Amino acid sequence: MKLSFKPAIAALVLASPSLAFATEYDIDSAHSGANFSVKHMMVSNVRGAFSKVTGTANIDEKDITKSTVQAVIDATTINTNEPKRDEHLKSPDFFDTAKYPTITFKSTKVEKAGDNLKVMGDLTMHGVTKPVTLDVEGFTTEAKDPWGNTKRGGTATTKINRKDFGLGWNKVLDTGGVAVGEEVAITLDLELNKKQAPAAAPAAKPATKK
């Protein structure tokens, strides 16, 4: 017996009108990144980045609040321009990347905020999941690159307390205060590639008569 899933897919689209207007994009890892800033010794900010971000965004042009986004950050790509510090950050004192190699975000709600957006979702880091809100500028209108790809982009920012995610290592300074601040400012710069529609299957050739 041959089963066909086409009627079921059509019914799903009809039952969820927002899907008909949503356009799917892939995060362009080569042109995207996750940056962070944290206070060092109470006197300055240390900045770093994760160089590999992947994921998808479904943008509903008819109703932007029905859009969704999922992102995965490769925690092993952390870079603060100091190899010894990077190794410490990968260790069990902080991200423990051997056990928790990725950081993920999955949106749960999108709201308009003037010309921008607020994207609420679940952030999972170091094995802990907490709700966070991203302030998003964009997404920009579509543009074509020289190779015919359709692009758009956006920038998302938020702040978290690293101790909420179990990243609690610190040292008390002789002069007072601590070596590493608890609040971390995060910026996601995302470039998106519009997914291409699958190519139509070639028409079957009529059987030749023998």
N, C-alpha and C positions, 0 to 999 in steps of 0.2 A: 504493500500500500504506500502510495506516494503522498507525503504531507506537504502542504504549501503554507508558508508563513506570511505570504503577501497580504491576505485579508486581515490577519491579526495586526500587522504593522499599520495598515491603513486605518483600522479601527482605533489604534492607539493615537495616531496623529489627529484623528477627528475628535477623540475624547479629550485631547490636550491641545487646544488651539494655539497656545504659545509656541509649541514646537514648530508649527508651520512657519512662524515668522523669525525664529532664531537662526542665526548664522554661526556656524562652528569655526573656531580658530584654534590653531596650535600655537603655544608659546615658542617663539624663535629663540632657542637657547643660546645661539651665537651672538644675539644682540639684546639679551636680557640679563639681569643680575639682581641679586639681593644684597643690599648694603646695610651695615649697622654701625652704631656709634655708642660707646659706653665711657663713662668717666673713669679716669685712671689717677689713683692717688689723690683724688679730690681736687686736682689742679688743672687737668687737661682732658681732652677727649681722644680716645684711641678709636680709629675707624678700621673697618674690615669689610670683607665681602665674601659671598659664596658665588662662584663663577658659573655654576650649572643650575639652571632653573628650567623645568619642563612642566607641561600640563596643557589644559584646554580651557577655552572660554566660549560660552554660548551667549551671544549678544542678541537680545530681542529688540529689534528696531521699533516695533509697534508699542511695546511696553517694557522699558529698560529695567523695571523692577523685577521682571521675570527672568532676567539674565542670570547666568551662573558661571562660576569659575572654580577650577581646581588647579593647584600648583604643587609641585614637588621640588624641594631644594636638596641638592646633594651636599650633605653636611661635611663630607670628606674634602670638599673643594675650598674650605675656609682659607682665607689669606689675609693676614694683617701686616704683610711685608716684614715679618720677623719669624724665621723658621722655628726657633725654639718656642716662641709664644704660640705659634700655630700648633705645634705638637702638644703643648700643654692644653690648649683648647680642645683638641681631639681626644684627650685622655679622659678617664672616668671622673676627674675633678670637674669637668665641664660637660661637653657634648657626648662623650663616650661613643665616638663614631663607630667603633668596632661592634658595638651592640645596637646603636641607633644611627644608622648611616644616612637617614633622610629626615627632613622636616617637611610636614605637609600642611596645606591649608585647603579647606573645602567650604565654599560659601553656603550660607543657610538663608540669607535674606539680603536684598538690595533695596536701598532707599535713595531717593533724590535728595540732594543737598545743594540747592541753588543750581549753578552750572555744573556741579560735581556730583559725586556719589558717595554714599556710605555703604560699604559692603561688610556685612556681619558674617562670621563663620567660625569654624573650629580649627584652631591651630594645634597641631600635634608635634611636640618636640621633646626629646629625651624621654620618650615613653609616656608623656603626660599630655592630655588634651584639655584645652581651655578655650572659652569663647573670646574672640577679639573683634575689634572693629577697624577696618581699613578706610582711611580717607583717600578717595580715588579722584585724580584729575584725569579726565578723558572719559570714555575712550575717544581718540581722535577719529576724524572722518577717514574713510579708506583712501589709500594711495597705491599706485602701481610702482614697483621697482623696475630697474632696467631689464630684468629677466621675466617680467610678466606676472610676478607674484603680487597678490593683493595684500596690503599691509595696513595695520592700524596699531596704536600704542596707548599706553597709559602709565601713570605713576601712582603708586599706593604707599601711604605712610601710616605708621602706628607706633605705639610705645607699649612695652611690656615690662613686667618685673621678672627678671630671670629666675629668682627664687621660686616663683609660682610654678616653674617647670623643672624644679629639682636641680638647677645649676647654682648651688649654694656656696661654692668654694670662695674663701676670702682670707685676708690677713689684716689684722689690726695694726695700724701704723704707730710708731713710737710717739709721733707728734699728734696723734688723734686721728680719727677717721679710719677708712679702710682702703685697701689697695685697689679694689674694683667696685665700681658703682653697681647698684642693683637695677636701676632703670636702663633699658636698652631702647634706643630709637632705631626703627627699621624703615628702610625705603626699598620698595620693589619697583624697578624700571622694567616694564614689559613691552616687548615688540611682538605682535601677533601676525601669523600667516593664515590667511583664509584657506580653509580646506577646499580642495578641488572636488567637484562632483565626480563620482566614478564614471569612467568611460563606459558608454553603452556597449553591450555585448554585440559582436558582429552577427548579422542576420544569418540564420541557418540556410545553407545552400539546398535547393530542392534536389531530391533524390533523382539520380539519372536512371533512365529506363534502360534495361538490358534487353 
